[in-house]
């Protein structure tokens, strides 16, 4: 079974889309994803790289529509 979270983040990363990430502590980060692994996301936020652990993320929103995003159940 595929991991929809990982596939979604990797698709945003590959398509170099702008992204908004909301953290569980109500902080909003906007920028571009520079890397994704099983533990977290590296985001360029206001010209600075920040590593955010996935357990701290509440919501991820792509800045535009994803192209060719399909999820196999």
C-alpha positions in Angstrom: 0.0 0.0 0.0 1.3 3.5 -0.9 1.7 6.2 1.7 -0.5 9.1 0.5 1.3 11.6 2.8 4.7 10.8 1.3 3.4 10.7 -2.2 1.6 14.1 -1.8 4.7 15.8 -0.4 7.0 14.3 -3.0 4.7 15.4 -5.8 4.7 19.0 -4.5 8.5 18.8 -4.2 9.0 17.4 -7.8 6.7 19.9 -9.3 8.4 22.8 -7.4 5.1 24.2 -6.3 4.7 26.8 -3.6 3.3 25.3 -0.4 1.8 26.4 2.9 2.4 24.2 5.9 0.5 24.7 9.1 2.1 23.3 12.3 0.2 21.9 15.3 1.3 25.0 17.3 -0.6 27.3 14.8 2.5 28.5 13.0 2.1 28.9 9.2 5.2 28.3 7.0 5.0 29.3 3.3 7.7 28.5 0.7 9.0 25.7 -1.4 9.8 22.1 -0.3 13.5 21.3 -0.9 13.4 17.8 0.4 11.3 15.1 2.0 12.1 11.9 4.0 10.3 9.6 6.3 10.9 11.9 9.3 10.2 15.4 8.0 10.2 18.1 5.4 12.9 20.6 4.4 11.2 23.9 3.4 12.7 27.1 2.1 10.7 29.7 4.2 11.5 33.3 3.5 15.0 32.5 2.2 15.9 30.2 5.1 15.9 26.4 5.1 13.9 24.9 7.9 13.5 21.2 8.7 10.0 20.4 10.1 9.3 17.0 11.7 6.2 15.4 10.2 4.6 14.9 13.6 4.6 18.7 14.0 2.6 19.2 10.8 -1.1 19.7 10.9 -2.0 20.6 7.3 -0.2 20.9 4.0 -1.7 22.9 1.1 -0.1 23.2 -2.4 -0.2 26.7 -3.9 -1.6 25.4 -7.1 -3.2 22.2 -8.5 -1.0 19.1 -8.7 -0.5 17.7 -12.1 -0.8 13.9 -12.6 -1.4 13.1 -8.9 -2.9 9.7 -8.5 -3.2 7.6 -5.4 -3.5 3.8 -5.5 -5.4 2.4 -2.6 
